Amino acid sequence: MPTINELMIKTGRDRRGVMEVLAVLAQERYIIWTPENPDRIELLEAWERKPTLPRYWHTLFGNKMSP
């Protein structure tokens, strides 16, 4: 994976912007990453990700588990 500095150059974002995007990707379980060790980024394969419902799911469907 590229370093934070490389991501800043490639994306045109500042350090804070890159860190915000990485935090969202980690929260959505696309990567394993922590701000304490920002240059260590591990990509997860789809089968490694725990299934989650999108944040808006309950807004659309209430507490039902399927539409």
Long-range contacts (C-beta under 8 A, 24 or more apart in sequence): 1-39, 1-41, 1-42, 1-43, 3-39, 4-38, 4-39, 28-52
